[in-house]
Every structure is written in structure tokens, then in C-alpha cells.
Amino acid sequence: MQTLNLQRRSLLVSWDQFKSLITRNWREKLVALLLACLFWYMIKSQISGGPRYAEPLPPLRAV
């Protein structure tokens, strides 16, 4: 029974441990998140074919 309780405790993460995981090296994590979003945006823009332009207007007639 005691080993079962120890196993359950090892699986549970306390709030302090979770908070320390988030706040430790927060600058590096923020930079990694920004780079991931940037790369995702760049890949998305390449896949979608870039911006769609309207058809050019016909040339104007000389009056």
C-alpha cells in the first residue's frame, strides 16, 4: 500500500513545481515561442501561395 502511495505522489506535480517549470528560463521560452510563431507564419504564407492580386486593369485609351 505504501509503494502505491509513493507511486501516486511521484506522478502528481505540485503547483510550485509547475510554476518553477514555467518561470525558469522564461526569456528563452518566450524567444522560442516567438520564433516558432514566425516560422509557422512563414511556412503558412509559402503554402498558401502568397497574397492574391487582382487582375490588372486594361490599358487606358488615348483620347
C-alpha positions in Angstrom: 0.0 0.0 0.0 2.8 2.4 0.8 4.5 1.8 -2.5 1.3 2.6 -4.3 1.1 5.9 -2.4 4.7 6.7 -3.4 3.9 6.0 -7.0 0.9 8.3 -6.9 2.9 11.0 -5.3 5.6 10.8 -7.9 3.0 11.2 -10.7 1.4 14.2 -9.1 3.1 17.6 -9.8 2.7 20.3 -7.2 1.8 23.8 -8.1 5.2 25.0 -7.0 6.9 22.6 -9.3 4.7 23.6 -12.2 5.3 27.3 -11.5 9.1 26.8 -11.4 8.9 24.9 -14.8 7.2 27.9 -16.4 9.2 30.7 -14.7 12.6 29.1 -15.1 14.4 30.4 -18.2 11.3 32.3 -19.2 13.2 34.6 -21.6 14.5 31.6 -23.6 11.0 30.1 -23.7 9.5 33.4 -24.9 12.1 33.7 -27.7 11.4 30.0 -28.7 7.7 30.7 -28.8 8.2 33.8 -30.9 10.5 32.0 -33.3 8.0 29.1 -33.6 5.2 31.5 -34.5 7.4 33.3 -37.0 8.4 30.1 -38.7 4.8 28.9 -38.7 3.7 32.2 -40.4 6.5 32.0 -43.0 5.6 28.4 -43.9 1.9 29.2 -44.0 2.5 32.1 -46.3 4.6 29.9 -48.6 2.0 27.1 -48.7 -1.0 29.4 -49.5 0.8 30.8 -52.5 1.3 34.3 -51.1 -1.1 37.2 -51.5 -3.7 37.1 -54.2 -3.5 40.1 -56.5 -6.5 41.4 -58.5 -6.3 41.2 -62.3 -4.6 44.2 -63.8 -6.9 46.8 -65.4 -6.9 47.1 -69.2 -4.7 49.9 -70.6 -6.4 53.3 -71.0 -7.3 54.5 -74.4 -5.8 57.7 -75.7 -8.4 60.4 -76.2 
